Amino acid sequence: MILGLTRGWSLTGYAITAILLLPLLALIVQATLPDEAVFSHLFNTVLPTYIFNSLILMLLVGFGSLMIALPAAWFIARCEFPGRRYFQWLLLLPLAMPAYIVAYVYTDMLDYAGPVQRALRAWFEWQTPHEYYFPAIRSIGGAAIVLSLVLFPYIYLLARTAFMEQSSNLLHASKVMGCAPWRSFWRLALPMARPALAVGVALVAMETAADFATVSYFAVPTLTTAVYDTWLGYGSLTAAAKLSAIMLLVVFSMVGVERFARRKQQLFQKQARLDESDRYRLTSIKAWAAWSYCFSLLTVSFLLPFAVLCGYAIDYFAESWDVRFWQYSLNSLYIAAIVSAVCVVLAVLLMFLRRVSPRPSDHLTSRLSSTGYALPGTVLAIGVLVPLTYIDFAINDVMEWFGAQGPGLLFTGSVFTLVFAFCVRFVAIAIGSLENSYKRISHSLDMASITLGQSPMQLLSRVHLPLLRKGMFAGALLVFIESMKELPAALLLRPIGFENLATYVFQFVSDEKLEHGALAAIVIVIVGLIPLIFLNRSLEQSH
């Protein structure tokens, strides 16, 4: 640590943290204001339903994702069968597919007018829907299934890593004691992987709580849709802020429970990890069953929806390939590029301060600045809009006081609001990427640089930045992709007349016309595949 670090570096870190925490603080303040009885009306009528549906959906998606991911993670980490090497990264592909697109595809297939029910009626000569029962896809159960298919890779990735890092000595000991593979999994591997599974389920639950497009399309009232409807329907920003505060309480409670459950857990014997010879070699029926499970999971979660999108794009290519497609693509690209650049710069400053400062308060700046990632898009939109609206009005009032014409909605009427919201939410990704890169840089390099008379700025520019290039690139890439896909905040904060690919596609989904937006959806999916490729390469190098 550099004891001679100037106070200016600390003030810069505090200023960045204060700006990034501004939406959260503004949201809390706004939630304490009177709301003209709108929230009371919601509380006495529909709020219990919103809360119940949100909790049930998180429970169903968390359980469903866990049940889907566990067998796949076990097969890939501890078994050897044909295609295992390819499935280990192919099963990450569903992360690139927006959930609302999967929802549309399966609704189109499984609804009453879809090909599945039409085929059933033709085969069995049913004439009316009263002659047979078919589960409704537009329901909380359907939403849970769709979200589970998209979010299970979070648990799969963590579980696979946990299984692969377990000690081979324990596996050998279980074999000596006569444990069959199933018994070894149930009594040894699964309990040891529980911390990773808890983290994965918590991530899935938070992503479920933040989802807006899927539940909106399925007409499932949750707290996320309640915030959106209260803001735009009732016109009460304060009531929406109160609902957002409830959502924050749910999200932070989940994080707290997950950390509390793991507070005393410790993992020993991390050495002697599994290698190729330690895997169970599956043959005949067992190998076929493992391959079939992984392929079926990949098909229903990614290959089938993507194939349907490609079919739509080919059939409606002439209607999709127009000026709007190019304009909205450029809008998405330049917003994402600006956000990724800003986030990387902020992450570098915060992580450098944390690296070299001896003051404990400086170490908190990067952690506090990462809080925005836990905010759902609709909640973040309110938190961003409240202070920026106040600043816009203050600027106009000051200009009028001086006898000049005010600039109008300087911030809230431009893309600045969108960029600011994305930076608040996604700077945590860049910070996490830089944190991993900084762990690989020896502190002796810092001491040697200071001994040679280098200032903190010279240390950052001449030593750290060249060594952080890969981490900076990875962080920028991940932020870029997330900015391309972010929908709720973009829907609520976009300027009038401004569209990007995410809002463009969602409009077609809402109008039951995804066919016309399939080309834009494919662009989002393909761009989302890029970080998954880099992630898989990094995992292969680490294992």
C-alpha positions as CSV (number, residue, x, y, z in Angstrom):
1,M,0.0,0.0,0.0
2,I,1.2,3.5,-0.8
3,L,1.1,5.7,2.3
4,G,1.9,8.8,0.2
5,L,-1.3,8.6,-1.8
6,T,-2.7,12.1,-2.2
7,R,-6.1,13.1,-0.8
8,G,-7.3,13.9,-4.3
9,W,-7.4,10.2,-5.2
10,S,-9.6,9.5,-2.2
11,L,-11.9,12.4,-3.0
12,T,-12.2,11.1,-6.6
13,G,-13.2,7.7,-5.3
14,Y,-15.8,9.1,-2.9
15,A,-17.3,11.3,-5.6
16,I,-17.6,8.4,-8.0
17,T,-19.2,6.3,-5.3
18,A,-21.6,9.1,-4.3
19,I,-22.8,9.5,-7.9
20,L,-23.3,5.8,-8.4
21,L,-25.2,5.5,-5.1
22,L,-27.3,8.6,-5.9
23,P,-30.2,6.6,-7.5
24,L,-30.5,4.2,-4.5
25,L,-30.5,7.1,-2.1
26,A,-33.0,9.0,-4.2
27,L,-35.3,6.0,-4.4
28,I,-35.3,5.6,-0.6
29,V,-36.0,9.3,-0.1
30,Q,-38.8,9.2,-2.7
31,A,-40.4,6.2,-1.0
32,T,-40.8,8.1,2.2
33,L,-42.9,10.9,0.6
34,P,-46.7,10.9,0.7
35,D,-48.3,9.4,-2.4
36,E,-51.9,10.7,-2.5
37,A,-53.4,7.4,-1.3
38,V,-52.3,5.5,-4.4
39,F,-50.0,3.1,-2.5
40,S,-52.7,2.6,0.2
41,H,-55.1,1.6,-2.6
42,L,-52.6,-0.8,-4.0
43,F,-51.8,-2.2,-0.5
44,N,-55.4,-2.9,0.2
45,T,-56.2,-4.5,-3.2
46,V,-53.5,-6.0,-5.4
47,L,-50.2,-5.6,-3.5
48,P,-50.5,-9.0,-1.7
49,T,-51.0,-10.7,-5.1
50,Y,-47.9,-8.9,-6.5
51,I,-45.8,-10.0,-3.6
52,F,-47.2,-13.6,-3.5
53,N,-46.6,-14.1,-7.3
54,S,-43.1,-12.7,-7.1
55,L,-42.1,-15.0,-4.2
56,I,-43.8,-18.0,-5.8
57,L,-42.1,-17.3,-9.1
58,M,-38.7,-17.0,-7.5
59,L,-39.2,-20.2,-5.7
60,L,-40.4,-22.1,-8.8
61,V,-37.6,-20.8,-11.0
62,G,-34.9,-21.4,-8.4
63,F,-36.1,-25.0,-7.8
64,G,-36.7,-25.6,-11.5
65,S,-33.2,-24.3,-12.5
66,L,-31.6,-26.3,-9.8
67,M,-33.3,-29.5,-10.9
68,I,-32.4,-28.9,-14.5
69,A,-28.7,-27.8,-13.9
70,L,-27.7,-30.4,-11.3
71,P,-27.7,-33.5,-13.6
72,A,-26.0,-31.7,-16.4
73,A,-23.3,-30.3,-14.1
74,W,-22.7,-33.8,-12.7
75,F,-22.5,-35.4,-16.1
76,I,-20.1,-32.9,-17.5
77,A,-17.8,-32.7,-14.4
78,R,-17.7,-36.3,-13.2
79,C,-18.6,-38.5,-16.1
80,E,-17.1,-39.3,-19.5
81,F,-19.4,-39.9,-22.4
82,P,-19.5,-38.9,-26.1
83,G,-19.9,-35.2,-26.7
84,R,-19.1,-34.2,-23.1
85,R,-16.3,-31.8,-24.3
86,Y,-18.8,-29.9,-26.5
87,F,-21.7,-29.9,-24.1
88,Q,-19.6,-28.3,-21.3
89,W,-19.8,-25.0,-23.2
90,L,-22.9,-25.5,-25.3
91,L,-25.0,-25.6,-22.2
92,L,-24.0,-22.0,-21.5
93,L,-25.6,-20.8,-24.7
94,P,-29.1,-20.2,-23.2
95,L,-27.7,-17.2,-21.3
96,A,-27.4,-15.4,-24.6
97,M,-31.2,-15.9,-25.4
98,P,-33.5,-13.2,-23.9
99,A,-36.2,-14.9,-21.9
100,Y,-39.1,-13.0,-23.5
101,I,-38.0,-14.3,-26.9
102,V,-38.1,-17.9,-25.6
103,A,-41.5,-17.0,-24.1
104,Y,-42.9,-15.9,-27.4
105,V,-41.6,-18.9,-29.3
106,Y,-43.1,-21.4,-26.9
107,T,-46.3,-19.5,-26.6
108,D,-46.6,-19.5,-30.4
109,M,-46.0,-23.3,-30.4
110,L,-48.1,-24.4,-27.5
111,D,-51.0,-22.0,-27.5
112,Y,-54.5,-23.1,-28.6
113,A,-53.8,-21.9,-32.2
114,G,-50.2,-23.3,-32.2
115,P,-48.9,-26.3,-34.1
116,V,-48.8,-28.6,-31.1
117,Q,-52.5,-28.3,-30.1
118,R,-53.6,-28.3,-33.8
119,A,-51.8,-31.6,-34.3
120,L,-53.3,-33.1,-31.1
121,R,-56.8,-32.0,-32.3
122,A,-56.2,-33.5,-35.7
123,W,-54.8,-36.8,-34.4
124,F,-57.5,-37.4,-31.8
125,E,-60.3,-35.7,-33.7
126,W,-61.1,-33.3,-30.9
127,Q,-63.4,-30.5,-32.0
128,T,-63.5,-28.1,-29.0
129,P,-61.1,-27.2,-26.2
130,H,-63.5,-28.7,-23.7
131,E,-62.8,-32.2,-25.0
132,Y,-59.2,-32.2,-23.8
133,Y,-56.9,-30.5,-21.2
134,F,-53.7,-28.7,-22.2
135,P,-51.8,-26.6,-19.6
136,A,-51.9,-22.9,-20.2
137,I,-48.5,-21.5,-21.2
138,R,-49.5,-18.0,-20.3
139,S,-49.4,-18.6,-16.5
140,I,-47.1,-18.4,-13.6
141,G,-46.1,-22.0,-14.3
142,G,-45.3,-21.2,-17.9
143,A,-43.3,-18.2,-16.9
144,A,-41.4,-20.3,-14.4
145,I,-40.5,-22.9,-17.0
146,V,-39.3,-20.4,-19.5
147,L,-37.2,-18.5,-17.0
148,S,-35.8,-21.8,-15.7
149,L,-34.7,-22.8,-19.3
150,V,-32.9,-19.4,-19.7
151,L,-31.4,-19.0,-16.2
152,F,-30.3,-22.6,-15.3
153,P,-26.7,-22.0,-16.7
154,Y,-26.0,-19.8,-13.7
155,I,-26.4,-22.8,-11.4
156,Y,-24.9,-25.2,-14.0
157,L,-21.7,-23.2,-14.3
158,L,-21.2,-22.9,-10.5
159,A,-22.1,-26.5,-9.8
160,R,-19.9,-27.8,-12.6
161,T,-16.9,-25.8,-11.2
162,A,-17.6,-27.0,-7.7
163,F,-17.8,-30.6,-8.7
164,M,-14.5,-30.3,-10.8
165,E,-12.6,-28.7,-7.9
166,Q,-13.5,-31.3,-5.3
167,S,-10.6,-33.4,-4.2
168,S,-9.9,-36.6,-6.0
169,N,-8.7,-38.1,-2.7
170,L,-12.2,-38.0,-1.4
171,L,-13.5,-39.6,-4.5
172,H,-11.0,-42.4,-4.2
173,A,-11.9,-42.8,-0.6
174,S,-15.5,-43.2,-1.4
175,K,-14.7,-45.9,-4.0
176,V,-12.7,-47.8,-1.5
177,M,-15.6,-47.7,1.0
178,G,-17.8,-49.2,-1.7
179,C,-19.9,-46.1,-2.7
180,A,-21.5,-46.4,-6.1
181,P,-21.6,-43.2,-8.3
182,W,-25.1,-42.3,-7.2
183,R,-24.3,-42.7,-3.5
184,S,-21.0,-40.8,-3.9
185,F,-23.0,-38.0,-5.5
186,W,-25.7,-37.9,-2.9
187,R,-23.6,-38.2,0.3
188,L,-20.3,-36.5,-0.8
189,A,-20.3,-34.4,-3.9
190,L,-23.7,-32.7,-3.4
191,P,-23.1,-31.5,0.3
192,M,-19.7,-30.2,-0.6
193,A,-21.2,-28.2,-3.6
194,R,-23.9,-26.7,-1.5
195,P,-22.3,-23.2,-1.1
196,A,-21.9,-22.9,-4.9
197,L,-25.5,-24.1,-5.4
198,A,-26.7,-21.6,-2.8
199,V,-25.0,-18.8,-4.7
200,G,-26.4,-20.0,-8.0
201,V,-30.0,-20.2,-6.7
202,A,-29.6,-16.7,-5.2
203,L,-28.5,-15.4,-8.6
204,V,-31.4,-17.0,-10.4
205,A,-33.8,-15.7,-7.8
206,M,-32.5,-12.2,-8.2
207,E,-32.7,-12.4,-12.0
208,T,-36.2,-13.7,-11.7
209,A,-37.2,-10.8,-9.4
210,A,-35.7,-8.3,-11.9
211,D,-37.4,-9.9,-15.0
212,F,-40.0,-7.6,-16.6
213,A,-40.5,-8.7,-20.2
214,T,-41.4,-12.3,-19.6
215,V,-43.9,-11.8,-16.8
216,S,-45.4,-8.9,-18.7
217,Y,-45.9,-11.0,-21.8
218,F,-47.4,-13.8,-19.8
219,A,-49.6,-11.3,-17.9
220,V,-48.3,-12.5,-14.5
221,P,-48.6,-9.6,-12.1
222,T,-45.4,-9.3,-10.1
223,L,-43.6,-6.5,-8.2
224,T,-41.7,-5.6,-11.4
225,T,-44.8,-5.1,-13.5
226,A,-46.4,-3.4,-10.5
227,V,-43.7,-0.7,-10.5
228,Y,-44.1,-0.2,-14.3
229,D,-47.9,0.0,-14.2
230,T,-48.0,2.2,-11.1
231,W,-45.6,4.7,-12.6
232,L,-47.1,4.9,-16.1
233,G,-50.7,3.9,-15.2
234,Y,-51.4,5.7,-12.0
235,G,-48.8,8.4,-12.7
236,S,-47.5,8.2,-9.1
237,L,-43.7,8.1,-9.0
238,T,-43.8,7.9,-5.2
239,A,-46.1,4.9,-5.1
240,A,-43.8,3.2,-7.6
241,A,-40.8,4.1,-5.4
242,K,-42.5,2.4,-2.4
243,L,-43.0,-0.7,-4.5
244,S,-39.4,-0.5,-5.6
245,A,-38.3,-0.3,-2.0
246,I,-40.2,-3.6,-1.3
247,M,-38.4,-5.2,-4.2
248,L,-35.1,-4.0,-2.9
249,L,-35.9,-5.5,0.5
250,V,-36.7,-8.8,-1.1
251,V,-33.5,-8.8,-3.2
252,F,-31.2,-7.7,-0.3
253,S,-32.9,-10.2,2.0
254,M,-32.0,-13.0,-0.4
255,V,-28.4,-11.9,-0.5
256,G,-28.3,-11.7,3.3
257,V,-29.9,-15.1,3.8
258,E,-27.5,-16.7,1.3
259,R,-24.4,-15.2,3.0
260,F,-25.7,-16.0,6.5
261,A,-26.3,-19.6,5.5
262,R,-22.6,-19.8,4.4
263,R,-21.0,-17.9,7.2
264,K,-19.5,-20.9,9.0
265,Q,-18.9,-23.1,6.0
266,Q,-15.3,-24.0,5.1
267,L,-13.9,-26.1,2.4
268,F,-10.8,-28.1,2.8
269,Q,-8.8,-30.4,0.6
270,K,-8.8,-28.2,-2.5
271,Q,-5.7,-29.8,-3.8
272,A,-5.6,-32.9,-6.0
273,R,-8.5,-31.9,-8.2
274,L,-10.1,-34.4,-10.5
275,D,-8.5,-35.2,-13.7
276,E,-9.6,-37.2,-16.8
277,S,-8.9,-40.6,-15.2
278,D,-11.1,-39.8,-12.2
279,R,-14.3,-39.5,-14.2
280,Y,-16.9,-42.3,-14.4
281,R,-16.8,-43.7,-17.9
282,L,-20.3,-44.3,-19.0
283,T,-21.1,-46.9,-21.6
284,S,-24.1,-48.1,-23.6
285,I,-27.4,-47.1,-22.1
286,K,-25.9,-44.8,-19.4
287,A,-23.8,-42.9,-21.9
288,W,-26.8,-42.6,-24.3
289,A,-29.0,-41.3,-21.4
290,A,-26.4,-38.7,-20.4
291,W,-26.0,-37.5,-24.0
292,S,-29.7,-37.4,-24.5
293,Y,-30.3,-35.4,-21.4
294,C,-27.7,-32.7,-22.3
295,F,-28.8,-32.6,-26.0
296,S,-32.5,-32.3,-25.0
297,L,-31.8,-29.6,-22.5
298,L,-29.7,-27.7,-25.1
299,T,-32.4,-28.1,-27.7
300,V,-35.4,-26.8,-25.7
301,S,-33.5,-24.0,-24.1
302,F,-31.5,-22.7,-27.1
303,L,-31.5,-24.6,-30.4
304,L,-35.2,-24.7,-31.0
305,P,-35.9,-21.0,-30.1
306,F,-32.9,-19.9,-32.2
307,A,-34.0,-22.1,-35.1
308,V,-37.5,-20.6,-35.0
309,L,-35.9,-17.1,-34.9
310,C,-33.8,-17.9,-38.0
311,G,-36.9,-19.2,-39.8
312,Y,-38.8,-16.0,-39.0
313,A,-35.8,-13.9,-40.1
314,I,-35.6,-15.7,-43.5
315,D,-39.4,-15.4,-44.1
316,Y,-39.6,-11.8,-43.2
317,F,-36.2,-10.6,-44.2
318,A,-37.5,-8.0,-46.7
319,E,-39.7,-6.4,-44.0
320,S,-36.9,-6.5,-41.3
321,W,-34.0,-5.2,-43.4
322,D,-34.9,-1.6,-43.4
323,V,-33.7,1.8,-42.2
324,R,-35.1,1.3,-38.7
325,F,-33.1,-1.9,-38.2
326,W,-29.9,-0.1,-39.0
327,Q,-30.8,3.0,-37.0
328,Y,-31.7,1.0,-33.9
329,S,-28.6,-1.2,-34.3
330,L,-26.4,1.9,-34.3
331,N,-28.3,3.3,-31.3
332,S,-27.6,0.1,-29.4
333,L,-24.0,0.0,-30.4
334,Y,-23.0,3.5,-29.5
335,I,-24.9,3.5,-26.2
336,A,-23.2,0.2,-25.3
337,A,-19.8,1.5,-26.4
338,I,-20.1,4.6,-24.3
339,V,-21.3,2.7,-21.2
340,S,-18.5,0.1,-21.5
341,A,-15.8,2.7,-21.8
342,V,-17.1,4.8,-18.9
343,C,-17.5,1.7,-16.7
344,V,-14.0,0.5,-17.4
345,V,-12.6,3.9,-16.5
346,L,-14.5,4.1,-13.3
347,A,-13.6,0.5,-12.4
348,V,-9.9,1.3,-13.0
349,L,-9.9,4.3,-10.7
350,L,-11.9,2.6,-7.9
351,M,-9.8,-0.6,-8.0
352,F,-6.5,1.3,-8.2
353,L,-7.6,3.3,-5.1
354,R,-8.5,0.1,-3.3
355,R,-5.2,-1.4,-4.3
356,V,-2.8,1.3,-3.1
357,S,-4.6,3.2,-0.4
358,P,-4.1,2.3,3.3
359,R,-7.4,3.9,4.4
360,P,-10.2,1.5,5.1
361,S,-12.8,4.0,3.8
362,D,-11.1,3.9,0.4
363,H,-11.5,0.1,0.2
364,L,-15.3,0.5,0.6
365,T,-15.7,2.6,-2.5
366,S,-15.5,-0.2,-5.0
367,R,-17.9,-2.4,-3.0
368,L,-20.5,0.3,-2.5
369,S,-20.3,1.3,-6.2
370,S,-21.2,-2.3,-7.1
371,T,-24.5,-2.1,-5.3
372,G,-26.4,-0.9,-8.4
373,Y,-26.1,-4.3,-10.0
374,A,-28.6,-5.7,-7.5
375,L,-31.2,-3.1,-8.6
376,P,-33.8,-4.5,-11.1
377,G,-34.2,-2.4,-14.2
378,T,-37.6,-0.9,-13.3
379,V,-36.3,0.0,-9.8
380,L,-33.1,1.5,-11.2
381,A,-35.1,3.6,-13.7
382,I,-37.0,5.3,-10.8
383,G,-33.9,5.9,-8.8
384,V,-32.2,7.5,-11.8
385,L,-35.2,9.6,-12.9
386,V,-35.8,11.2,-9.5
387,P,-32.5,13.1,-9.0
388,L,-32.0,13.9,-12.7
389,T,-35.5,15.4,-12.9
390,Y,-34.8,17.5,-9.8
391,I,-31.5,18.7,-11.4
392,D,-33.3,19.5,-14.7
393,F,-35.9,21.6,-12.9
394,A,-33.2,23.3,-10.8
395,I,-31.2,24.3,-13.9
396,N,-34.2,25.7,-15.6
397,D,-35.3,27.7,-12.5
398,V,-31.8,29.2,-12.1
399,M,-31.7,30.2,-15.8
400,E,-35.2,31.8,-15.5
401,W,-34.0,33.7,-12.4
402,F,-31.2,35.2,-14.5
403,G,-33.8,36.1,-17.2
404,A,-32.6,33.5,-19.7
405,Q,-34.5,30.6,-21.3
406,G,-33.9,27.3,-19.7
407,P,-32.5,24.3,-21.7
408,G,-35.5,22.2,-20.9
409,L,-35.0,18.5,-20.1
410,L,-31.3,18.6,-20.4
411,F,-30.6,15.2,-18.8
412,T,-33.9,13.3,-18.6
413,G,-34.8,14.3,-22.2
414,S,-31.5,12.9,-23.7
415,V,-29.6,9.6,-23.8
416,F,-27.6,10.8,-20.8
417,T,-30.2,9.3,-18.5
418,L,-29.9,5.9,-20.3
419,V,-26.1,5.9,-20.2
420,F,-26.1,6.9,-16.5
421,A,-28.5,4.2,-15.6
422,F,-26.5,1.5,-17.4
423,C,-23.3,2.7,-15.8
424,V,-24.9,2.5,-12.3
425,R,-26.0,-1.1,-13.0
426,F,-23.1,-2.5,-14.9
427,V,-20.0,-0.9,-13.4
428,A,-20.0,-3.9,-10.9
429,I,-19.2,-6.2,-13.9
430,A,-16.2,-4.1,-14.8
431,I,-15.1,-3.9,-11.2
432,G,-15.3,-7.7,-10.8
433,S,-13.3,-8.2,-13.9
434,L,-10.6,-5.8,-12.8
435,E,-10.5,-7.3,-9.3
436,N,-9.7,-10.7,-10.8
437,S,-6.9,-9.2,-12.9
438,Y,-5.5,-7.3,-10.0
439,K,-5.1,-10.5,-8.0
440,R,-2.6,-11.7,-10.5
441,I,-0.4,-8.6,-10.1
442,S,2.2,-9.0,-7.4
443,H,2.4,-6.2,-4.8
444,S,6.2,-6.3,-5.1
445,L,5.8,-4.5,-8.4
446,D,4.1,-1.7,-6.6
447,M,6.9,-1.5,-4.0
448,A,9.6,-1.6,-6.7
449,S,7.9,1.2,-8.6
450,I,7.7,3.4,-5.5
451,T,11.3,2.7,-4.7
452,L,12.2,3.9,-8.1
453,G,10.4,7.2,-7.4
454,Q,7.3,6.6,-9.5
455,S,4.2,8.6,-8.5
456,P,0.8,6.9,-8.1
457,M,-0.3,8.1,-11.6
458,Q,2.9,6.8,-13.1
459,L,2.4,3.5,-11.3
460,L,-1.1,3.2,-12.8
461,S,-0.1,4.2,-16.3
462,R,3.2,2.5,-16.7
463,V,2.8,-0.7,-14.5
464,H,-0.9,-1.5,-13.8
465,L,-2.6,-0.6,-17.1
466,P,-0.4,-2.7,-19.4
467,L,-0.9,-5.7,-17.0
468,L,-4.7,-5.0,-16.8
469,R,-5.4,-5.0,-20.5
470,K,-7.0,-8.4,-20.7
471,G,-9.2,-7.7,-17.6
472,M,-10.2,-4.3,-19.0
473,F,-11.1,-5.8,-22.3
474,A,-13.1,-8.6,-20.7
475,G,-14.9,-6.1,-18.5
476,A,-15.7,-3.8,-21.4
477,L,-17.0,-6.7,-23.4
478,L,-19.3,-8.0,-20.7
479,V,-20.6,-4.5,-20.0
480,F,-21.2,-4.0,-23.7
481,I,-23.2,-7.2,-24.1
482,E,-25.3,-6.4,-21.0
483,S,-26.0,-2.9,-22.2
484,M,-27.2,-4.4,-25.5
485,K,-29.7,-6.7,-23.8
486,E,-31.0,-4.5,-21.0
487,L,-34.7,-3.9,-21.5
488,P,-36.7,-2.5,-18.5
489,A,-34.5,0.5,-17.9
490,A,-34.3,1.2,-21.6
491,L,-38.1,1.1,-21.9
492,L,-38.6,3.5,-19.0
493,L,-35.8,6.0,-19.6
494,R,-35.4,6.2,-23.4
495,P,-35.9,9.7,-24.9
496,I,-39.0,10.3,-27.0
497,G,-38.4,8.8,-30.4
498,F,-35.3,6.8,-29.3
499,E,-35.3,3.0,-29.8
500,N,-32.6,0.4,-29.5
501,L,-32.6,-3.3,-30.5
502,A,-34.0,-4.5,-27.1
503,T,-37.0,-2.1,-27.1
504,Y,-37.5,-2.6,-30.8
505,V,-37.8,-6.4,-30.4
506,F,-39.9,-6.2,-27.3
507,Q,-42.5,-4.0,-29.1
508,F,-42.9,-6.7,-31.7
509,V,-43.2,-9.3,-29.0
510,S,-45.9,-7.3,-27.2
511,D,-47.8,-6.9,-30.5
512,E,-47.5,-10.7,-31.2
513,K,-45.3,-9.9,-34.3
514,L,-41.9,-11.2,-33.4
515,E,-41.5,-12.4,-37.0
516,H,-40.8,-8.8,-38.0
517,G,-38.3,-8.3,-35.3
518,A,-36.6,-11.7,-35.6
519,L,-33.5,-10.2,-37.4
520,A,-32.9,-7.8,-34.6
521,A,-33.4,-10.5,-32.0
522,I,-30.8,-12.7,-33.8
523,V,-28.3,-9.8,-33.6
524,I,-28.9,-9.6,-29.8
525,V,-28.4,-13.3,-29.4
526,I,-25.2,-13.5,-31.6
527,V,-23.7,-10.6,-29.8
528,G,-24.5,-12.3,-26.5
529,L,-22.6,-15.4,-27.6
530,I,-19.3,-13.5,-27.7
531,P,-18.7,-13.3,-23.9
532,L,-19.7,-16.9,-23.5
533,I,-17.0,-18.0,-25.9
534,F,-14.4,-16.0,-23.9
535,L,-15.8,-17.4,-20.7
536,N,-15.5,-21.0,-21.9
537,R,-11.9,-20.4,-23.1
538,S,-10.9,-19.0,-19.7
539,L,-12.6,-21.9,-17.9
540,E,-10.7,-24.4,-20.1
541,Q,-7.4,-22.7,-19.3
542,S,-8.1,-22.8,-15.6
543,H,-9.0,-26.5,-15.6
